[in-house]
């Protein structure tokens, strides 16, 4: 064991070694390995211990822990993507194996594209035995663990649930001070879950491991499902809008969705699996699924409560590397899109005050906005809205005196718009969709709120 060295192309198998949870400390350990190499141990720490679990809830926690073990393994599997996958210590049924294959194939779509890999059809999780007995209810109380990421979307969800009188705990994973500040700004109960990746993963990356984007929302969803069961609450709420279901159309490749695990297909599959395999009274859903990105921006703009606290700039959340000195770097696709999406619904001084500068009056930013418009480039590999939303927003600004003389807006009206032809207006993009998994009692309280 001591002379084992990570060699990406020599690895033959990826092993799910074991997982365990200590109810006394709230610490889950997820253990993996390549071939006969050293154990890779990830820890998840859920505050609130010690947890007193009756037999039905303990069984549900065990199933949720195994599901988390299997989904979180994607962070390590991607380092070598071996064909042989082994699950040790417990077995999974065909439905679980199918879910995992779907998560790994689609969730690693961008990773595979960027690294020139063909993973589709090569990832096979071993299924043993018949389907598990259907999960039973475990007596969860009505309460939401609402995921917060520090951006506008989760804050819209939090305020919507508050307006509907639904009790919630604002929940996040990791040590981001920005997210903590946003969470504290809500004035609601908070839950900060710890996640510590196996340290060898960073060594493997330096030794030539495959690296790239993983379906982090799938991992976070599994973590929050476990936390919900431990705290005895019946809802895990994310804030993924309907635009998340649409990827980047790449010539010669087809659709590659950077945010697949934020999309409707993952939400449906994961929610169904929790009900059938973990606890039938545990609900997982995205509160913003009926809304477009522009509809979310419109909701956010109604209040300035979080103007000086939120940030959607992903450079704030990189595990490694430099972070922006301010909350917004001003040059990444997320900064570009959030600025553009909010502009039709906010006064110009307010928006420029949030970002510290006017991104639409900087000619150097032109290529970034062209990508959002899907003009001469594909949609960026980022959590941004559809091209039609960006086009509708830009066309609207081109008609407004306070924006139309800004460099990028002026150039859009003069050069881009004539080549695009017909561009949608904003109002049709604000219509709520019927495609969502929000429980009826919740949606009945929130439909009017989002429609207003």
N, C-alpha and C positions, 0 to 999 in steps of 0.2 A: 504493500500500500504506500509506503513512504517514497518509493521511487516512481510512482505513477505521475505522469505528466499529461496535461491536456493537449491533445492533438486532434483538432477538429475533424480531419478527414479519415482518421483511424478509428473513430468511435463507432461502435456497432449498435449499442442499445441505450435507451433512456429508461431509468427505473424510478417508479413511484415507490419508495422504500417503505414509508409508514407515515402516519400522522397521529398526533395525540393532543389532548386538551386537558389542562389542569383547572378544574372548576374553582379551586381554592385561590389561584393566582390570576385567572383569566388569560393565561398564556397558551396559545396553540402553537405547536411545532409541526412544520411541514418538511418532510425529509425526502430528498431526491439524490440520485447519483447517475453518472455515466459509467457504463460497463462495471468494472470492479474498482472504480475510483473512489475518492473520499466522499463522505456524506455531505450534501449541500443542505443546510438547515436554515429555513426561513422561520421567523417568529412573528406571530400576530398577537398583540396585547390588547384585550378588550376591557376597559375600565368597568368597575362595578362589582368585582369579586369581593368575597366569595359568592358564587352562584349556587343557590339551592334549587336542584332540578328534580322533579318527580320523574317516574319511569317513562311516561309518554314523551315528556319534553327532552329527557336525556337521550332517548332514541332519535328524536328529530335533530338534536344537536350533533349526534354522531353522523347522521346522514349529511347534514349541512357541512360538517368538518371534512368529510370525504370529498364532497363536491368541491369545496374550496381547495383542497389538496390537488385535485385533478385539474381544476381550471388555472390555479396559480402556477402550476408546473410549466405553463407556456413560457414564462420568463427564462427558464433554464433550458427547456427542450430546444428553443430556437438557437442556442449556442452551437449546436452541431447537427440538428434535425436528422437524427438517425431513423432508419426505417423501423427498427425493432423497439416497440414500446411495451414495457412490462409493469403490471400493477401487482405489487406484493402486499400480503397481509389482509387483503379483502378483494372481493370480486365485484364487477359491475355488470348490470344487465344490458341487453341490446339497446334499450332506449337511452341509457346513460352514455354508452359508447357512441351512439349516433349524435347525441348532443355535443359531446366533446370533439368529435371529428368536425362537426359544423363550426364550432367555436375556433378550433385551431386552423382549419383551412381558410375560413373567411377572415378571422381575426388577424391572421398572419399574411393577408393578401398583399398589403403594401410592403411588408418586410420581404416577401418573396419577390415581388416585382423589382424592388430596388437592388436586391442582391442577385438577380438573374436566376432565381431558383424556381423549380416547378414542384410545388408541394401537393397540389390537388391530385387526389387519387393515391397518394403515397402515405398518408397519415391514417393509421388504423389502430384503434384502441381495442384491446382484447375483451370480448364479452363472454361471460360464463354464466350459464344457468338461465332459468326462465325469468320473466319480468317479476320485479319485486311486488309484494302486496301493496295495494294502494295506501298512501299515507293517510293517517287519521288526523282529525283536529286535535290540538294540544292545549286548548283553552287560552289563546292569546287575547290580550285586551286591546281595545281600540286606541291605537296610538301610532304615530308615524315616526320612523327614523328617516329624516329628510337629508339626503346627501347634499353637502355644500362644497363648491369648488372655488369660490371666490369671485366668480363671474356673474354676469347679469342674470343668466338663466335660472340658477338655483335660488337666487334672491326673489325672482318673480314667483317661483313655486312656494317658497316660504311665506311670502306675504299673501298669496292666494289661499293657502291652507289656514293661515291666521284669520283671514276674512271669513272663512267658512266655519270657524270655530272648532277646527280639528286639532287636537293636542298633538304636539310634535317635539322631537328632540333633534336639534341641528347637529349633524354628524359628519365628521371628516376623518381622513386617514393621513397620517404623517405629521411632520412638524412645521408646516408652513405658517409663518407669522401672519402673512397676508390673509389666509383663510381664517385663522383664529380671530383676527381683528374684525372680519366680516361677520363671523359667527357671533362674536360678543356684541356687535352692533345690533343684531336682531333682538337682543334682550330675552331670548328663549333659552331653555335648558340646552346644554351642549354635551357632546360625547366625542372625544378625540381618541381615535383608535391608532395604536402604534403598529407599524409594519417595518420589519428589519429583513432586508434581503440577505441571502447567504453571501458572505464576503468573497468567497472564491469566484463568484460570477464576474466581478470586476477584474480579477486576475485573468480569468479565461478570456475576457474581452481584450485584454492587453496581449494575450497569446494567440490572437487570430480567430476568436470565436465569431460566428455569424452574429450580427447585431442589427437592431432596428426596431421599428414600431411593433408593439404588442397590443392586444385588446384589453387595455387597462381597465376599461369600464366593466368588462366581464369579471375581472379579478375583484374590483371594488364591490361589485354587486354581490359576489359570493361572500365577501367579508361582512357586508352589512346584513346579509341574510342570517349568517351565524350570530351576529350581534343582536339582531331582532329577537331571535329565539332565546338567547341568554337573558335578555331583558323582558321577555314575555310580551312583546308587542306585535301587532298583526300586519303592519305595513312597512315596506321599504320603498321609499319614493325617490326617484331620480328626476332629472329635468332635461330630457332629450327631446328636442322638437322634431317635427316630421321631416325637416330637411336633412336630418342625420341619416336617413335611409338611402340617400342618393350619393353615389360616389363620383370619382373623377373618370371621365370617359377618355381613354388613352388609345390613340390610333395604333392598331396592330395588336392590342392587348385586350381591349374591352374595358369594362367597369372595374375600378379598384377603389374600394371605399375605406378611406383612412379611419373613419369612425363607425365601422360596421357594428361593433358591440354597443354603440349608442342607437342603432337602428331598430326598426319595428320587428324585423325578423328575429333578432336576438331577444328582444324583450318578450315576444310571444313564447319563444322556445324556453327561455329561462323561467319565466313565470309559470308556465305549464309544468315544468319539471319540478319546481318547488312544491306545487300543489299535489302532484302525483307521487313524489318520492321523498319529500321532507316533512311537510305539515300542510294539511289541506286548508287550514285557516290562515296561512301566511300569504299575503298579497304583495306582489312586486309589480310596480308600474312606473311609467313616466307621466308626470302630471302635465307636461307640455306637449305630449305627442299630437294633440289636435291642432297645434299652432305651428305656423311657419316662423322662420327666424325674424321676419319683419314684424309679425304679430307679437313675438316675445319682446322685441325692442320697443314696440308701442306700449306694452304693458309696463316695462321698466321705466320708461320716460315719464310716467304719470307721477312719480315721486322722486325727490332728490335726496332721500334718506341715505342712500349708499354712494352718492356721487364721488365722495372723497375716500372711499374705502374699497370699492370693488376693482377687480382687474381681470380681464379675459386673456391677457398676454401670457402665452405659454412659457415664455422665457423666465417667468417668475417661478416655474414649477419644475424645471429641469433638475434631475438628480445631481448631475455634475455640470460644471461650467459656470460662466459668468451670468449674473442676473442684472436686469436693468437697474440703473440708479433710481429711477422713478418707477411707478406702478405700470407704466406703459413704455415699451421700447420704441414704439412709433414706426417700426419698419417691417414688422412681421405680418403674415396674412391675417392673424387674429386681430391685431390692432387695426389694420386696414378695414376689415369687414365690420367690426363693431362700430368704428367711427362712421362708416357709410350707412350702416343699418339704423343707427340712432339719429343721424342727421335729419331725416324727414320729420322726426317726431320731437325734436328738441330745439330750443333756441340756439343760435350759433354761439353766442357768448358762453352759454352753459356747457356746450359740448367741447369747445376749445379749452374751457377751464378744466374740464375733466382730464383731457389728454395733454394739456400744456402747450399745444400747438395745433395749427390747422393742417391736417394731413392732406387735405384736398387742394392745398395751394402750394404743393411742393412737387415740381416736375420730376424730381428724382424718384418719386414714388409711382410713376406711371406704370411700369411693368407689373408691379404688385396689384394695382387696381385692374389692369387688363386681364390678369389671371382670374380675378373674382368675376369679371364679366364674361369669362370664357371666350375672350377675344384674343386670337393669336396664341392662346395657351390653354392648357386644361385647368380645371378647378384645382387649387392648391391642395396638397395632402395636409389638410388641417380641418378643424371643426368650424367650418364656415358654411354659409347658406348656399342655396342653389344659384346658378348663374342668372336665372330669370329674376331672382330677388334683387341681386346687385344691379342688374340692368334697370329694373323698375325704380329702385332708389335713386340711381344716378340720373335717370331721365326726369324724375320729379325735381331733383335739385337744379337741373338745367333750366327749369322754368321759374325758379325762385330768385328774385333780385339779390338776396343776401349771399347766394351761393354761385350763381351762374358765371361770375367773372373769375372765380378761382381757377387756377391753371388746369387742374385735371378735369374739372367739370366743363370748363370752356372747350378744352380739347375734345372731350367726349361728344359734346353737341356738334362741334365742327367736323370732326374726323371719323369718330366711331359710329355714332348713331345712324348716319346715312348708310353705312355698310351693314348694320344689323337689321335694318328694316323695321318691322313692327316690334315694339317693346311693350310688355304688359304694364298696366297701371298697378298701383299699389292696392287699391281696395279689394280686388278679387283674391289677392294673395293673403288677405287678412281673414278670410272666411274659415271658420273652424271645421276641421275634418271629423268624420264619424269613426275614423280608424284609430282606436286607442284601447288601452286595457284598464282604464280608470274604473274602479268599482262604482256601480250605479249610485249608491248613497253619497259618494263623494262628488261624482259628476253632476248630480242633480243640484248640489249646493254651489258648484263652481261654474257651470255653463254660462250663467248670466254675467258672472264676474269677468270672464274672459271675452265675452261678446261685447261688453260695454266699451 
